[in-house]
Amino acid sequence: MININLLPPELSGRKSKAPVKTTPDVIFMIAGLIVFLMLILGVKFKSDCRKEKLSLAGLSSALQEIQPEAEKIKKMKEEIGGIQKKMAPLVNDVNNRIIWSEIFNQTESILPKTVWLNQLVLEQRQVTVQPTAPAKAPVKNDSPQSTTAQLPTELITYLVIDGSAYSNNKKSSLNAVADFMNRLGQNDCFTKNFDLPKMVSLKGRKIARTEKYGNKVGMYEITDFKVELNVKKKDEKTDIN
């Protein structure tokens, strides 16, 4: 026998079960959750983007402030480079220059006792350069006027030493001059900067020897000389260790 309870639930004494949610409700709930999460992520992304924009704006502003200084530094580097190029020949010239104070000191130190110097002079002359290769045979020309090829010249600097030597006799006076020439040719300072010395002129003369009270007691043999040394070219100079 089947019993059917027709009483409403609140009178029947039984609890009714809660109705089960339908599938569309669950989908809407999940979709709403996803939308909420996307909103949160979107807000965070916008915030991060704003921070990045602010950071980039700050860097851009800093670069704009630094740009004038960077341009100044670049210009200074270019100017320094130009100065270095201009200074290079001067530096090379300084490295290769002759220290004339040393030359004068050495000249005085190697003088024999009976030799004195009258003057030291620097002279520059245009000298004809002789060709190393044999000259070609001249070409015959029927015209009465013929032209000859001019040989090249170069500017040579000379150190001219003018001095005198004295002695009781002519031979000793000449020996003193020869001794001075040998010392010039063997001195490291001179061989480094000059070619071997050349005798330009040599003249003898006599002067009277007098005692303390002016009495004439004899004659001195005086030999006046002039020596010249041409300055070596830069690539011909040798280093002295």
VEXKOL-790528 format. One line per 5 residues: number of its first residue (from 0); their letters; for each residue z, y, x of N, C-alpha, C, O, CB. Coordinates in steps of 0.001 Angstrom, whole numbers. Glycine has a CB too. Example, Ala and Ser with C-alpha at 12.3 -4.5 7.8 and 13.67 -1.06 7.14 Angstrom:
2
0 = AS = 7800,-5690,13190,7800,-4500,12300,7800,-3300,13200,8465,-3319,14236,9046,-4473,11308; 7080,-2250,12850,7140,-1060,13670,7870,30,12900,8039,1138,13409,5725,-598,14084
***
This chain:
241
0 = MININ = 0,-1181,855,0,0,0,0,1226,887,765,1344,1845,1221,8,-965; -854,2094,542,-1015,3287,1411,-274,4440,764,-460,4752,-413,-2540,3656,1631; 602,5083,1598,1347,6266,1132,640,7507,1601,329,7658,2783,2813,6256,1639; 399,8356,703,-258,9627,1053,698,10749,761,1150,10913,-373,-1593,9825,272; 1016,11541,1797,1927,12670,1687,1115,13897,1344,355,14404,2169,2736,12882,2994
5 = LLPPE = 1276,14361,153,520,15522,-298,1308,16816,-173,812,17870,-571,89,15331,-1725; 2524,16769,369,3340,17975,532,2817,18813,1700,2264,18304,2675,4828,17602,759; 3025,20158,1544,2625,20998,2696,3465,20674,3916,4557,20124,3767,2759,22497,2354; 3005,20989,5111,3702,20610,6358,5107,21157,6425,6000,20468,6917,2927,21093,7561; 5350,22411,5935,6696,22966,6050,7682,22270,5138,8889,22416,5328,6678,24440,5744
10 = LSGRK = 7196,21485,4110,8088,20759,3207,8125,19271,3513,9044,18564,3100,7662,20972,1771; 7165,18825,4208,7120,17376,4459,8070,16942,5544,8384,15755,5633,5729,16956,4830; 8556,17877,6396,9501,17542,7467,8810,17053,8722,9497,16656,9663,10473,16494,6992; 7497,17058,8786,6765,16660,9992,6164,17897,10668,5732,18836,10000,5647,15630,9645; 6148,17878,11966,5557,18962,12752,4067,18667,12950,3657,17573,13338,6288,19123,14135
15 = SKAPV = 3283,19710,12658,1843,19524,12862,1468,19856,14302,2084,20716,14931,1033,20403,11880; 471,19179,14807,25,19415,16197,-761,20729,16273,-1452,21122,15333,-857,18221,16713; -625,21407,17454,-1360,22667,17666,-2837,22369,17763,-3243,21382,18376,-871,23404,18945; -3624,23205,17171,-5068,22958,17226,-5619,23096,18649,-5254,24008,19392,-5800,23923,16294; -6473,22198,18990,-7086,22195,20335,-8148,23278,20401,-8962,23421,19489,-7709,20799,20674
20 = KTTPD = -8133,24087,21557,-9103,25167,21728,-10481,24578,21908,-10669,23502,22475,-8737,26063,22929; -11414,25315,21410,-12790,24835,21492,-13376,25166,22871,-12826,26001,23589,-13656,25459,20364; -14442,24546,23232,-15106,24738,24549,-15567,26159,24770,-15354,26651,25878,-16301,23809,24680; -16166,26866,23854,-16579,28265,24089,-15423,29163,24483,-15609,30083,25281,-17240,28827,22851; -14228,28921,23943,-13078,29746,24333,-12753,29581,25808,-12452,30553,26501,-11854,29387,23490
25 = VIFMI = -12817,28339,26285,-12526,28073,27704,-13549,28758,28582,-13207,29332,29616,-12509,26556,27993; -14796,28700,28177,-15865,29320,28972,-15664,30820,29040,-15807,31427,30101,-17251,28998,28379; -15327,31423,27890,-15103,32869,27886,-13917,33259,28774,-13940,34291,29444,-14868,33361,26457; -12882,32414,28765,-11702,32708,29581,-12048,32645,31068,-11648,33512,31845,-10559,31722,29256; -12800,31604,31455,-13201,31473,32872,-14106,32626,33271,-13983,33189,34358,-13923,30121,33123
30 = AGLIV = -15036,32973,32348,-15944,34076,32654,-15177,35383,32823,-15475,36185,33708,-16998,34223,31551; -14177,35582,31951,-13369,36797,32084,-12614,36842,33394,-12485,37899,34010,-12394,36905,30937; -12097,35652,33834,-11385,35578,35116,-12317,35904,36268,-11952,36619,37201,-10769,34185,35316; -13526,35368,36187,-14502,35628,37263,-14858,37109,37321,-14953,37706,38393,-15784,34785,37055; -15055,37695,36108,-15381,39124,36083,-14245,39938,36673,-14474,40902,37404,-15676,39591,34648
35 = FLMLI = -13001,39541,36349,-11837,40258,36875,-11784,40176,38398,-11548,41167,39089,-10542,39694,36273; -12014,38951,38900,-12004,38780,40358,-13125,39587,41017,-12933,40178,42079,-12144,37292,40723; -14311,39604,40367,-15409,40369,40928,-15103,41856,40939,-15475,42572,41869,-16679,40107,40152; -14420,42313,39893,-14031,43728,39872,-13095,44054,41029,-13240,45073,41704,-13358,44082,38536; -12116,43146,41243,-11160,43364,42340,-11878,43375,43680,-11644,44240,44524,-10066,42276,42336
40 = LGVKF = -12771,42378,43859,-13518,42309,45115,-14436,43517,45278,-14599,44028,46386,-14337,41015,45178; -15036,43975,44181,-15903,45142,44253,-15149,46392,44663,-15625,47195,45466,-16578,45369,42927; -13941,46540,44084,-13121,47700,44460,-12755,47651,45937,-12812,48661,46638,-11845,47759,43606; -12372,46442,46404,-12005,46276,47818,-13207,46548,48721,-13082,47186,49766,-11458,44850,48075; -14376,46051,48297,-15582,46247,49111,-15916,47733,49212,-16261,48238,50281,-16779,45468,48512
45 = KSDCR = -15802,48440,48042,-16058,49874,48055,-15070,50599,48959,-15426,51540,49669,-15987,50440,46640; -13822,50143,48920,-12806,50766,49775,-13126,50551,51246,-13008,51466,52061,-11414,50205,49455; -13542,49308,51578,-13895,49010,52981,-15112,49822,53408,-15165,50343,54522,-14175,47496,53169; -16089,49922,52508,-17289,50704,52835,-16940,52168,53070,-17479,52816,53968,-18331,50588,51709; -16034,52670,52252,-15625,54068,52398,-14937,54276,53753,-15153,55281,54431,-14679,54485,51237
50 = KEKLS = -14100,53292,54129,-13424,53391,55426,-14443,53362,56573,-14316,54112,57541,-12402,52241,55590; -15460,52484,56456,-16485,52393,57497,-17279,53689,57584,-17598,54168,58673,-17429,51210,57225; -17598,54261,56392,-18325,55517,56385,-17521,56622,57047,-18051,57434,57806,-18684,55911,54967; -16217,56633,56740,-15355,57642,57356,-15297,57446,58877,-15318,58411,59640,-13932,57578,56751; -15222,56166,59304,-15171,55870,60735,-16470,56292,61423,-16450,56899,62494,-14911,54371,60966
55 = LAGLS = -17613,55956,60783,-18901,56349,61351,-19057,57862,61369,-19616,58428,62309,-20044,55716,60565; -18559,58513,60319,-18625,59974,60279,-17804,60575,61413,-18198,61565,62030,-18126,60504,58922; -16635,59946,61680,-15803,60431,62778,-16491,60240,64119,-16460,61125,64974,-14457,59719,62778; -17122,59061,64302,-17841,58815,65556,-19006,59779,65714,-19244,60307,66800,-18348,57369,65611; -19734,60006,64615,-20859,60932,64657,-20399,62337,65020,-21041,63033,65806,-21587,60947,63316
60 = SALQE = -19272,62744,64430,-18723,64065,64743,-18308,64156,66206,-18540,65162,66877,-17525,64374,63839; -17677,63058,66693,-17250,63040,68096,-18455,63098,69028,-18421,63783,70050,-16412,61782,68391; -19542,62365,68670,-20751,62383,69494,-21374,63768,69514,-21856,64229,70549,-21765,61359,68982; -21362,64424,68368,-21905,65771,68316,-21113,66727,69193,-21677,67630,69810,-21924,66273,66889; -19800,66524,69244,-18970,67367,70103,-19219,67078,71578,-19193,67980,72415,-17494,67163,69776
65 = IQPEA = -19465,65785,71884,-19652,65383,73282,-21057,65702,73769,-21272,65886,74967,-19373,63892,73449; -22031,65770,72835,-23434,65930,73205,-23681,67118,74135,-24386,66960,75132,-24266,66087,71963; -23127,68307,73849,-23366,69427,74782,-22858,69141,76190,-23512,69485,77175,-22702,70689,74259; -21679,68505,76281,-21136,68164,77602,-22019,67148,78300,-22244,67231,79507,-19705,67619,77478; -22530,66167,77518,-23415,65157,78104,-24688,65804,78634,-25193,65422,79690,-23762,64071,77067
70 = EKIKK = -25208,66788,77894,-26407,67493,78352,-26119,68261,79638,-26950,68297,80546,-26919,68454,77261; -24933,68877,79711,-24556,69612,80926,-24466,68666,82112,-24945,68975,83204,-23214,70344,80727; -23838,67493,81887,-23695,66514,82967,-25067,66032,83433,-25312,65904,84633,-22835,65316,82506; -25962,65766,82473,-27315,65328,82820,-28034,66388,83642,-28709,66080,84625,-28118,65009,81553; -27880,67649,83223,-28524,68747,83947,-27949,68875,85351,-28682,69127,86307,-28357,70070,83184
75 = MKEEI = -26620,68700,85475,-25985,68779,86793,-26488,67664,87704,-26730,67890,88890,-24454,68703,86660; -26648,66449,87145,-27158,65339,87949,-28570,65636,88455,-28905,65350,89604,-27152,64037,87131; -29397,66222,87566,-30752,66573,87987,-30728,67627,89081,-31498,67552,90039,-31569,67072,86797; -29837,68619,88938,-29739,69666,89960,-29244,69081,91287,-29743,69440,92354,-28793,70797,89488; -28260,68179,91213,-27745,67544,92430,-28838,66734,93111,-28965,66752,94336,-26539,66640,92104
80 = GGIQK = -29645,66008,92291,-30753,65238,92847,-31756,66137,93552,-32263,65798,94621,-31446,64445,91753; -32042,67294,92942,-32960,68236,93571,-32407,68795,94866,-33133,68951,95847,-33275,69364,92626; -31097,69101,94864,-30465,69626,96080,-30488,68574,97184,-30738,68897,98345,-29011,70070,95792; -30224,67304,96826,-30238,66238,97826,-31616,66083,98447,-31740,65849,99649,-29798,64918,97204; -32664,66217,97612,-34019,66120,98160,-34291,67263,99132,-34894,67070,100188,-35060,66128,97028
85 = KMAPL = -33829,68470,98752,-34036,69610,99636,-33197,69499,100911,-33610,69959,101975,-33703,70904,98904; -32014,68882,100792,-31121,68767,101943,-31546,67676,102915,-31169,67709,104087,-29718,68502,101476; -32339,66696,102435,-32703,65557,103283,-33357,65992,104594,-32946,65520,105654,-33642,64631,102530; -34379,66892,104561,-34959,67318,105841,-33960,68030,106742,-33986,67871,107962,-36136,68225,105593; -33059,68833,106114,-32054,69541,106912,-31093,68564,107569,-30710,68737,108726,-31277,70534,106040
90 = VNDVN = -30705,67525,106813,-29796,66516,107372,-30452,65799,108537,-29823,65568,109569,-29377,65501,106295; -31736,65445,108365,-32459,64790,109453,-32568,65700,110657,-32445,65257,111798,-33846,64364,108996; -32806,67006,110389,-32915,67960,111486,-31592,68107,112215,-31564,68213,113441,-33381,69316,110970; -30481,68113,111460,-29154,68206,112079,-28876,66981,112937,-28335,67085,114038,-28062,68359,111005; -29263,65789,112400,-29031,64553,113137,-29850,64491,114417,-29438,63856,115388,-29352,63361,112267
95 = NRIIW = -31026,65157,114423,-31921,65097,115568,-31886,66353,116433,-32589,66421,117442,-33315,64858,115096; -31092,67337,116062,-31113,68593,116793,-30465,68431,118165,-29667,67525,118404,-30402,69687,115994; -30834,69326,119033,-30258,69351,120376,-29001,70213,120346,-29020,71333,119837,-31285,69892,121427; -27930,69694,120886,-26682,70457,120960,-26744,71285,122242,-26438,70805,123333,-25404,69507,120939; -27150,72541,122075,-27429,73373,123248,-26174,73686,124048,-26241,73861,125264,-28092,74665,122822
100 = SEIFN = -25035,73756,123376,-23800,73993,124142,-23559,72870,125137,-23090,73102,126251,-22589,74127,123196; -23885,71643,124722,-23737,70497,125630,-24743,70591,126777,-24423,70272,127922,-23924,69163,124862; -25960,71030,126457,-26982,71182,127499,-26526,72192,128546,-26643,71942,129745,-28330,71622,126883; -26006,73332,128094,-25564,74370,129030,-24381,73888,129877,-24311,74153,131077,-25178,75647,128265; -23454,73175,129227,-22309,72655,129979,-22748,71643,131031,-22255,71655,132159,-21296,72012,129028
105 = QTESI = -23678,70769,130654,-24164,69770,131601,-24927,70427,132748,-24821,69997,133896,-25057,68751,130888; -25693,71466,132435,-26441,72166,133486,-25500,72753,134521,-25745,72671,135724,-27311,73273,132884; -24433,73340,134039,-23455,73933,134969,-22736,72864,135785,-22439,73066,136963,-22427,74773,134198; -22455,71715,135145,-21680,70676,135835,-22476,69969,136932,-21883,69471,137890,-21190,69652,134832; -23816,69915,136813,-24615,69189,137808,-25171,70107,138895,-25906,69646,139768,-25761,68463,137123
110 = LPKTV = -24834,71395,138857,-25337,72320,139874,-24749,71993,141249,-23532,71845,141366,-25007,73774,139487; -25571,71877,142282,-25027,71779,143651,-24297,73067,144016,-24512,74108,143396,-26162,71495,144682; -23443,72992,145011,-22604,74144,145365,-23423,75336,145841,-23016,76484,145663,-21611,73752,146440; -24569,75066,146442,-25353,76174,147010,-26483,76619,146077,-27415,77295,146513,-25937,75763,148363; -26404,76245,144804,-27437,76628,143837,-26774,77434,142711,-25702,77075,142224,-28180,75360,143264
115 = WLNQL = -27422,78509,142315,-26952,79245,141144,-28143,79508,140218,-29296,79508,140651,-26260,80588,141563; -27845,79728,138958,-28886,79949,137956,-28974,81417,137605,-27963,82107,137477,-28618,79120,136699; -30195,81878,137452,-30428,83257,137035,-30584,83371,135517,-30082,84314,134904,-31669,83811,137730; -31285,82400,134912,-31450,82413,133461,-31976,81066,132967,-32632,80318,133692,-32402,83546,133037; -31658,80791,131699,-32204,79643,130983,-32912,80193,129752,-32317,80931,128967,-31080,78598,130593
120 = VLEQR = -34168,79837,129586,-34979,80406,128511,-35662,79281,127745,-36135,78306,128329,-36029,81403,129073; -35704,79440,126410,-36475,78529,125561,-37805,79189,125240,-37849,80332,124786,-35698,78170,124251; -38892,78459,125479,-40222,78970,125209,-40994,77965,124360,-40854,76754,124530,-40970,79267,126525; -41812,78484,123442,-42691,77644,122647,-44141,78004,122963,-44519,79176,122969,-42393,77804,121130; -44944,76972,123225,-46339,77199,123589,-47247,76242,122834,-46870,75110,122534,-46538,77040,125103
125 = QVTVQ = -48440,76712,122533,-49468,75858,121968,-50172,75145,123126,-50787,75777,123985,-50482,76684,121097; -50065,73825,123124,-50618,73031,124215,-51757,72181,123689,-51663,71611,122603,-49532,72145,124866; -52822,72096,124447,-53967,71278,124057,-53633,69806,124217,-53132,69387,125261,-55209,71641,124890; -53906,69031,123197,-53640,67593,123227,-54893,66877,123702,-55947,66968,123072,-53197,67068,121826; -54774,66165,124816,-55911,65429,125343,-56110,64146,124546,-55142,63425,124299,-55712,65116,126839
130 = PTAPA = -57360,63838,124131,-57604,62612,123363,-57395,61372,124216,-57729,61349,125401,-59022,62615,122791; -56836,60340,123591,-56602,59086,124313,-57875,58277,124451,-58073,57599,125459,-55541,58256,123609; -58758,58340,123430,-60018,57599,123483,-61029,58374,124305,-60984,59604,124321,-60567,57330,122063; -61954,57685,124999,-62961,58397,125786,-63861,59238,124897,-64242,58824,123802,-63801,57412,126593; -64188,60406,125378,-65019,61321,124594,-66433,60780,124472,-66948,60152,125397,-65038,62720,125231
135 = KAPVK = -67053,61024,123335,-68426,60578,123119,-69385,61442,123920,-69109,62606,124211,-68787,60619,121624; -70528,60843,124271,-71550,61580,125014,-72093,62700,124151,-72324,62501,122958,-72694,60643,125469; -72302,63868,124725,-72798,65000,123924,-74188,64723,123367,-75031,64122,124033,-72825,66280,124767; -74407,65155,122176,-75704,64990,121517,-76607,66128,121934,-76215,67294,121890,-75555,64943,119971; -77824,65783,122340,-78776,66805,122757,-79206,67640,121564,-79467,67138,120471,-79999,66167,123431
140 = NDSPQ = -79264,68900,121819,-79647,69826,120763,-80726,70742,121311,-80546,71361,122359,-78421,70644,120246; -81834,70829,120618,-82951,71651,121084,-82682,73141,120972,-83310,73946,121660,-84190,71313,120310; -81736,73511,120095,-81463,74932,119903,-80783,75492,121127,-80012,74782,121772,-80600,75167,118659; -81038,76728,121467,-80431,77323,122677,-78928,77447,122581,-78254,77419,123611,-81019,78688,122939; -78367,77584,121378,-76920,77738,121209,-76323,76396,120818,-76709,75826,119797,-76588,78822,120140
145 = STTAQ = -75407,75891,121596,-74740,74622,121304,-73252,74864,121174,-72680,75672,121905,-75029,73568,122402; -72631,74174,120256,-71196,74322,120015,-70452,73116,120560,-70946,71991,120487,-70905,74498,118511; -69279,73344,121099,-68432,72269,121625,-67249,72078,120695,-66694,73044,120171,-67949,72583,123073; -66865,70814,120491,-65735,70501,119611,-64435,70970,120250,-64212,70752,121441,-65672,68983,119312; -63602,71596,119486,-62318,72077,119988,-61286,70957,119942,-61167,70229,118956,-61833,73292,119171
150 = LPTEL = -60544,70844,121039,-59502,69833,121103,-58295,70297,120288,-58033,71497,120211,-59099,69549,122573; -57553,69364,119677,-56373,69750,118880,-55252,70266,119767,-55158,69916,120943,-55869,68560,118050; -54415,71095,119189,-53254,71648,119903,-51982,71339,119128,-52023,71047,117933,-53404,73182,120109; -50858,71407,119819,-49557,71241,119181,-48552,72177,119827,-48713,72580,120979,-49076,69777,119278; -47512,72520,119074,-46496,73447,119548,-45410,72668,120297,-44760,71783,119740,-45885,74252,118364
155 = ITYLV = -45232,73023,121575,-44250,72347,122430,-43155,73345,122808,-43440,74495,123144,-44931,71753,123714; -41904,72895,122749,-40767,73725,123159,-40340,73347,124568,-40183,72167,124881,-39579,73570,122174; -40153,74345,125413,-39778,74138,126807,-38439,74811,127093,-38137,75881,126564,-40870,74682,127753; -37651,74164,127934,-36464,74789,128510,-36827,75184,129934,-37103,74322,130768,-35208,73823,128472; -36828,76474,130213,-37198,76994,131529,-35924,77407,132265,-35148,78229,131777,-38190,78202,131403
160 = IDGSA = -35726,76830,133436,-34535,77107,134253,-34981,77899,135478,-35805,77441,136270,-33796,75773,134676; -34423,79083,135611,-34745,79970,136747,-33497,80078,137613,-32443,80498,137136,-35227,81404,136259; -33613,79700,138884,-32439,79729,139752,-32795,79952,141204,-33954,80165,141561,-31668,78451,139618; -31766,79898,142032,-31944,80120,143475,-30986,79222,144242,-29924,78842,143747,-31709,81618,143849; -31395,78891,145476,-30541,78117,146389,-30475,78856,147722,-31450,79477,148143,-31087,76649,146586
165 = YSNNK = -29332,78786,148374,-29191,79464,149664,-28633,78496,150700,-27958,77519,150375,-28276,80707,149538; -28942,78807,151967,-28424,78016,153077,-28680,78786,154372,-29339,79826,154377,-29085,76593,153122; -28140,78245,155471,-28352,78882,156773,-29759,78613,157290,-30264,79337,158148,-27316,78385,157789; -30401,77543,156748,-31757,77232,157191,-32609,76856,155985,-32089,76493,154930,-31752,76086,158237; -33907,76948,156155,-34832,76740,155059,-34799,75304,154540,-34886,75080,153332,-36230,77097,155495
170 = KSSLN = -34675,74340,155435,-34692,72935,155037,-33520,72618,154106,-33708,71954,153087,-34648,72027,156278; -32328,73077,154438,-31158,72820,153600,-31302,73484,152234,-30864,72941,151219,-29886,73318,154295; -31917,74655,152221,-32121,75353,150955,-33080,74566,150054,-32843,74440,148853,-32666,76775,151206; -34160,74038,150636,-35103,73226,149860,-34464,71924,149396,-34730,71462,148286,-36352,72925,150686; -33624,71331,150241,-32926,70096,149859,-31991,70313,148672,-31844,69433,147824,-32132,69552,151045
175 = AVADF = -31359,71486,148614,-30468,71798,147489,-31261,71860,146168,-30795,71386,145131,-29732,73147,147742; -32461,72450,146227,-33307,72507,145022,-33748,71105,144609,-33736,70773,143423,-34546,73403,145267; -34139,70280,145587,-34548,68900,145292,-33389,68099,144711,-33578,67282,143810,-35076,68212,146561; -32196,68340,145230,-31011,67650,144703,-30767,68023,143233,-30446,67166,142410,-29765,67998,145555; -30925,69301,142926,-30750,69744,141534,-31793,69097,140621,-31474,68692,139503,-30848,71285,141440
180 = MNRLG = -33029,69000,141093,-34085,68347,140302,-33734,66881,140034,-33920,66395,138918,-35449,68442,141033; -33236,66186,141034,-32863,64775,140858,-31722,64616,139857,-31722,63688,139048,-32462,64160,142201; -30760,65518,139917,-29632,65446,138985,-30090,65688,137542,-29595,65049,136613,-28550,66472,139375; -31029,66605,137363,-31579,66823,136022,-32257,65564,135489,-32096,65199,134325,-32577,67988,136037; -33026,64900,136375,-33771,63719,135950,-32912,62500,135702,-33363,61552,135059,-34790,63387,136962
185 = QNDCF = -31665,62501,136204,-30785,61347,136044,-29658,61569,135046,-28922,60635,134728,-30202,60977,137364; -29515,62784,134553,-28439,63092,133615,-28791,62569,132223,-29881,62832,131715,-28172,64616,133570; -27859,61823,131603,-28120,61206,130292,-28432,62248,129225,-29305,62033,128384,-26919,60370,129854; -27730,63369,129253,-27936,64399,128236,-29352,64954,128307,-29970,65228,127278,-26916,65532,128404; -29865,65119,129527,-31210,65671,129684,-32283,64624,129408,-33287,64927,128763,-31388,66237,131088
190 = TKNFD = -32086,63394,129887,-33100,62353,129652,-33199,61998,128173,-34240,61522,127720,-32774,61094,130468; -32135,62221,127422,-32150,61946,125982,-33005,62958,125228,-33678,62604,124261,-30728,61954,125426; -32980,64206,125664,-33618,65276,124902,-34882,65856,125541,-35656,66538,124870,-32642,66368,124697; -35097,65586,126847,-36222,66202,127540,-37006,65157,128333,-36505,64083,128667,-35731,67319,128472; -38258,65520,128619,-39027,64749,129592,-38550,65121,130991,-37700,65996,131152,-40562,65007,129437
195 = LPKMV = -39099,64456,131996,-38676,64723,133377,-38979,66176,133758,-39986,66733,133320,-39382,63751,134362; -38118,66787,134566,-38326,68188,134953,-39564,68350,135834,-39922,67473,136621,-37092,68724,135687; -40202,69517,135664,-41382,69835,136470,-41148,71148,137212,-40661,72122,136638,-42657,69926,135582; -41498,71156,138479,-41367,72370,139262,-42540,73293,138954,-43702,72904,139075,-41297,72048,140773; -42219,74520,138555,-43251,75484,138201,-43555,76410,139375,-44716,76684,139679,-42822,76299,136981
200 = SLKGR = -42515,76880,140018,-42725,77779,141165,-41595,77594,142169,-40478,77215,141816,-42806,79269,140705; -41918,77873,143436,-40944,77720,144523,-41297,78769,145582,-42375,78729,146177,-40959,76239,145131; -40376,79702,145806,-40624,80778,146765,-39423,80942,147686,-38275,80823,147257,-40928,82103,146035; -39703,81221,148969,-38638,81433,149942,-38531,82891,150336,-39516,83629,150344,-38870,80582,151173; -37330,83283,150658,-37080,84646,151139,-35809,84640,151970,-35085,83644,152005,-36963,85659,149953
205 = KIART = -35542,85744,152633,-34359,85845,153490,-33546,87069,153100,-34087,88099,152697,-34760,85914,154983; -32234,86929,153231,-31342,88077,153064,-30365,88086,154233,-30049,87046,154812,-30580,88023,151686; -29912,89250,154554,-29047,89408,155718,-27641,88909,155414,-27123,89098,154313,-29007,90875,156162; -27037,88273,156403,-25633,87865,156330,-24799,88943,157008,-25103,89371,158122,-25401,86460,157003; -23753,89374,156331,-22894,90414,156886,-21462,89931,156927,-21048,89091,156129,-22999,91707,156069
210 = EKYGN = -20711,90476,157870,-19295,90161,157955,-18504,91072,157028,-19071,91855,156266,-18794,90294,159401; -17175,90953,157110,-16283,91734,156254,-16480,93221,156430,-16384,93975,155462,-14847,91379,156535; -16754,93661,157653,-16867,95097,157913,-18319,95571,157902,-18621,96670,158367,-16227,95435,159251; -19205,94749,157377,-20600,95170,157203,-21479,94900,158393,-22637,95316,158398,-20654,96612,156897; -20980,94222,159399,-21813,93934,160553,-22790,92801,160226,-22405,91797,159627,-20940,93566,161771
215 = KVGMY = -24022,92964,160612,-25049,91967,160359,-24925,90845,161387,-24993,91077,162594,-26462,92605,160403; -24740,89612,160877,-24516,88480,161779,-25594,87411,161676,-25527,86425,162409,-23176,87862,161497; -26563,87555,160822,-27605,86544,160694,-28351,86690,159375,-28254,87713,158698,-27005,85145,160807; -29093,85651,159026,-29916,85672,157817,-29647,84416,156977,-29419,83330,157511,-31425,85772,158183; -29679,84591,155671,-29619,83462,154736,-31042,83109,154301,-31868,83989,154055,-28721,83803,153491
220 = EITDF = -31310,81816,154212,-32577,81339,153665,-32386,81125,152150,-31590,80288,151725,-33047,80004,154386; -33118,81884,151367,-33031,81805,149905,-34310,81154,149362,-35417,81531,149747,-32819,83229,149277; -34148,80190,148480,-35288,79559,147810,-35161,79806,146311,-34265,79271,145657,-35356,78021,148123; -36060,80615,145779,-36104,80865,144335,-37006,79816,143680,-38094,79521,144173,-36621,82316,144027; -36541,79265,142575,-37316,78195,141931,-37319,78396,140412,-36453,79054,139837,-36734,76794,142294
225 = KVELN = -38314,77806,139813,-38409,77785,138348,-38800,76367,137924,-39820,75825,138349,-39457,78849,137819; -37947,75785,137066,-38151,74414,136590,-38280,74453,135073,-37601,75236,134409,-36974,73469,137032; -39150,73610,134526,-39258,73538,133071,-39195,72084,132607,-39676,71170,133276,-40567,74201,132590; -38580,71907,131431,-38470,70592,130795,-38945,70747,129362,-38449,71612,128640,-36995,70030,130855; -39897,69927,128936,-40338,70032,127542,-39496,69124,126654,-39180,67989,127012,-41837,69670,127412
230 = VKKKD = -39141,69656,125484,-38285,68946,124538,-39049,67752,123977,-40209,67874,123583,-37813,69890,123392; -38397,66615,123946,-39020,65418,123395,-39192,65566,121891,-38437,66278,121229,-38184,64166,123721; -40191,64885,121371,-40350,64812,119923,-39239,63959,119349,-38613,63178,120066,-41736,64240,119537; -38986,64109,118028,-37881,63394,117388,-38014,61901,117532,-37028,61204,117773,-37798,63751,115931; -39244,61395,117384,-39417,59941,117440,-39423,59416,118859,-39461,58203,119067,-40698,59542,116752
235 = EKTDI = -39386,60330,119873,-39376,59893,121255,-37972,59897,121842,-37750,59343,122918,-40282,60769,122082; -37018,60518,121145,-35652,60608,121668,-35015,59229,121699,-35231,58400,120814,-34799,61575,120819; -34230,59010,122733,-33548,57728,122887,-32064,57936,122704,-31521,58975,123078,-33845,57094,124266; -31403,56939,122124,-29965,57020,121899,-29239,56572,123153,-29614,55594,123800,-29541,56163,120684; -28198,57306,123477,-27376,56968,124643,-26093,56353,124135,-25320,57012,123439,-27085,58223,125537
240 = N = -25854,55086,124475,-24632,54398,124017,-23449,54820,124880,-22330,54357,124662,-24811,52849,124065
***
